[in-house]
Amino acid sequence: MDMQTWRDARTQATDATESIRAALAALGVPESAWSSVRPVVTHTGQAYVHLGMIRADAVEQIAEALRVPSAP
């Protein structure tokens, strides 16, 4: 993988990481619950976000926010 591919993937992973951090903060999830969230680039140049271990109560908040209301 060339350096530009890595930089592009790192930028994508970092942007996505910041997005999920901002969303968790907006939900009121304390930073200590999601401090292990970090950007990752694989050896093939794929961008990922490692969520790490997140407290169960924080995951419940996240799940509640993701639920789509049922149609009546």
C-alpha positions as CSV (number, residue, x, y, z in Angstrom):
1,M,0.0,0.0,0.0
2,D,1.3,3.4,-0.9
3,M,1.5,6.3,1.6
4,Q,-1.3,8.3,0.0
5,T,-3.7,5.3,0.2
6,W,-2.9,5.0,3.9
7,R,-3.3,8.7,4.5
8,D,-6.7,8.7,2.7
9,A,-7.9,5.7,4.7
10,R,-6.6,7.2,7.9
11,T,-8.5,10.5,7.2
12,Q,-11.7,8.5,6.5
13,A,-11.3,6.4,9.7
14,T,-10.5,9.5,11.8
15,D,-13.5,11.4,10.4
16,A,-15.8,8.5,11.1
17,T,-14.3,8.2,14.6
18,E,-15.0,11.8,15.4
19,S,-18.5,11.4,14.1
20,I,-19.3,8.5,16.4
21,R,-17.7,10.3,19.3
22,A,-19.8,13.4,18.7
23,A,-23.0,11.3,18.4
24,L,-22.2,9.5,21.7
25,A,-21.5,12.8,23.4
26,A,-24.8,14.2,22.1
27,L,-26.6,11.2,23.6
28,G,-25.1,12.2,26.9
29,V,-22.8,9.1,27.1
30,P,-19.8,10.1,29.2
31,E,-16.4,10.1,27.5
32,S,-15.1,7.6,29.9
33,A,-17.6,5.1,28.4
34,W,-16.3,5.5,24.9
35,S,-12.7,6.5,25.3
36,S,-11.5,3.4,23.5
37,V,-13.1,4.4,20.2
38,R,-10.2,4.9,17.7
39,P,-9.5,5.0,14.0
40,V,-7.8,1.9,12.4
41,V,-6.3,1.3,8.9
42,T,-5.7,-2.3,7.9
43,H,-2.6,-3.4,6.0
44,T,-4.7,-3.5,2.8
45,G,-5.8,0.2,3.3
46,Q,-9.3,-0.4,4.6
47,A,-10.6,2.3,7.0
48,Y,-12.3,1.0,10.2
49,V,-13.4,2.4,13.6
50,H,-12.5,0.2,16.5
51,L,-15.2,0.7,19.1
52,G,-13.5,-1.3,21.8
53,M,-15.2,-2.3,25.0
54,I,-18.1,0.0,25.9
55,R,-20.0,-0.1,29.2
56,A,-23.4,-2.0,29.0
57,D,-25.4,1.1,30.1
58,A,-23.9,3.1,27.3
59,V,-24.7,0.4,24.8
60,E,-28.3,0.5,26.0
61,Q,-28.4,4.3,25.3
62,I,-26.9,3.7,21.9
63,A,-29.4,0.9,21.1
64,E,-32.3,3.1,22.2
65,A,-31.2,5.9,20.0
66,L,-30.8,3.6,17.0
67,R,-34.3,2.0,17.3
68,V,-36.7,3.0,14.5
69,P,-40.2,3.5,15.8
70,S,-42.7,0.9,14.6
71,A,-45.4,1.9,12.2
72,P,-48.8,2.1,13.8
